[in-house]
């Protein structure tokens, strides 16, 4: 569960800009500010179920973006190359990152 939360947080760094303002707000409150669904429900005046549904949909959307765009996977591959290479290629890749 913690590993899933960490993975989703990383995906948020890549794809958060593609989410709606409400999706970002709920996701950040839940994962980054550690608010409970009940606390969020009180803060926003909507049901716990509505908050939970939004966070679940947002998480699925982040996973879908990664499945299609593979930005995290590509970044991980580049970082592995950087660990192995010590040439001009490494310098060029570092420029891109």
N, C-alpha and C positions, 0 to 999 in steps of 0.2 A: 504493500500500500504506500509506504513512504517512497519507494523507488518509483512508483507510478506518479506520485505527486512531483517528485524531482524532475522526472522526464517531461511531464506536462508543463512545468515551470520553464524548462529549457525551450520547449516548443513555443511557449508564449513569447519568449525573447525573439524568436524568429518570425512568428506569424501574428503576434498580438495586434499589430497595426491593421490587419485585415478584419478584425472583429468589430462589432458595433460598440458604441460607447457603453451601453448597458452590459454587454457581455464582458468587456474589459473590467468594468467596475465590480461586478459580482465575482469574477474570477480572482481579481486582485484582493478583494476583501476576504475571500475564502482561503486562497492559497498563500498570499503574502502577508495579510494582516491577521490571519488566524481567527477570523470571526466564525462563530457557529452559525448554522442555518437559522436558529432561533433569533440570534442577535441581528442577523441581516434582515430577517422577516420584520422585526420590530423597527429597525432603521428605515426600511423602505416601505413599510405598510402593506406588504403583500405576504402571501402564505409561504410557509417553509417549503411546501411542495413546489410552488412556482420557482423559488430560488434554486432548489435542488435540480429541477428540470432544466433551468437555464444553464447551470454550471455543467450538468451532464452533456447537454447539447454543445456547449462551448468546448468542452474537452474532446468530444467526438469530432468537432470541426477542426481542432488543432491536429488531431491524429490524421484526419483526412487530408489536410494541407500537406503534412509531411509525407504521406503516402504518395501524393501526386507530385509535389515539388522536390522533395528529398533534400532540402537545404541543410538540415542537420547532418544527414548521412554524408553528404558531399563535404561539409565542413570537417567532419570527423576523418574522412579519407585524406583530406589535405593536411590535417594536423599529423596524421600518421606518416605521410610523406616527409613532412618537415622534420620529424624525429629521425628519419633515415638519411636524408640528404644533407650534404654540407657543401653544396656547390652554388653556382649562380641561380640554379632553379629554386633553391631554398630562398634566396634573397628576393626573387621575383614573386614567389608565392606570398612571402611575408608582406610585400608591397600591396598585394591584392587584398589581403586580410586586413 
